[in-house]
Amino acid sequence: MKKLLVIIIPVFCLTYGCKVKKPLNETKPVMEQQSVMVSPLKYTDQTTWLLGYFKREQLYRSPHCEWYLTGYDNYNPDTLVVNKLTALGTGNIAIKIVMGTWCPDSRREVPRFLHVLDLWKFPADRVTFIGVDDAKLSPVGEYENLGIQRVPTFIFYKNNIETGRIIENPATSLEQDIVNILTRNEKQQIE
């Protein structure tokens, strides 16, 4: 009798315990399935901000990789203008990027700008990243001397002397604004 029960109980469990009355995709209406999804990240949440000096690699990590990689991949710089940058070279040029990861303009323009720098083959060790809060303050010494009012701000230095800025949005395109800054003798602000 015990042997018979040992056989009947597992067969009963397998037969009746695994039956699904409805197909799995019909267990919840589509609207309910969508509401289970994670809500979009709020970049105004201070816990997501990059503040002070940071490395470009931090943009490759969540939550920033979502906007960074999309913005980088979707930007198609003008090849002719990038060729002009290449012809200008990168000697004695340094760049500071002041941005807020909470800022939609920064999340749009910084990936595009870095795409241009990569095509230009600009040396990564001559790009400094500074993250600011929504009051445009940063825990970086001498930061107040930069005079940042809007972000992103891309500051260009030639021989350690500021030669120009792109503030918030390019006047023409990022790549053309860079060419314009680097080919003018006087300090130029592009707004």
C-alpha angles and dihedrals in degrees: 000000000000090000090053092051091048088058099039098048097055091043090050092048093048093046100045103019096062098046114118115205094204130029111264094245090057097052092093129025114250092251091057092048091054093049089059090063118104113267116245117274117261108224089196086073103106092216089072097052124111107217130188122356114352139167125250089239089070088069089062091063129080130305093019097046090071095065096026098056094042093050093045095049096043097053117093109191119206104267094209092055092045087053088055089053091050090051090051091055127209101260117143092355123128129177133206118200114200111189146151118226086207091058120094091209091054092047089052103040104035096062089047092048092050090050088057091048091051093051089047088050091231111180110259092214090065094058118088121195121206120184120206135192124239090275086057092245126137134189092237123121114247089012092129089062090066091070095218114184102155135026143263096037119175111198120196123205126190115191087350092302120115110247101175151322141232106213122200098317132021117252092221110354130320093253094046092046089053091052090048092051095047096046097049120087098209125064107274128195115201112202 
